[in-house]
């Protein structure tokens, strides 16, 4: 079982050229039992990485999304995990006081309902269905409940 450390956060920040929000790092350092509980519910066949807990997975997901972005979809976002089907769990890199977890669910909602062509990005704060919790902890607890 992997748990992220301060050294891991530094490696991710250096590789992506970003500063991770303090709330994200604090969650990983303070909630190892909750992370362990989620990981035990995810079997090897499941492609879901609801919460990435190793540097390799974090970098793979975020490099795929071309983090950091200042334009277009997913701008100013950082993926904390994904479901293996193109849906990403994201946190805000620009407003680090914003602890919400967003979820780019393209299966549950009509794309036109969740995407604003005029700004070329998702309606993160104006479309309630794109929010998956007020914090990483709330998001992880929701993932655990969903998997039980």
Secondary structure, DSSP 8 states (H G I E B T S, - for coil): -----HHHHHHHHHHHT----HHHHHHHHH-HHHHHHHHHHS-TT---BSS--SHHHHHHHHHHTTSS-SSSTTTTEEEEEE-SSS-EEEEESS-TT----EE--TTTS-HHHHEETTTTEE-TTT-GGGB--SSHHHHHHHHHHHH-
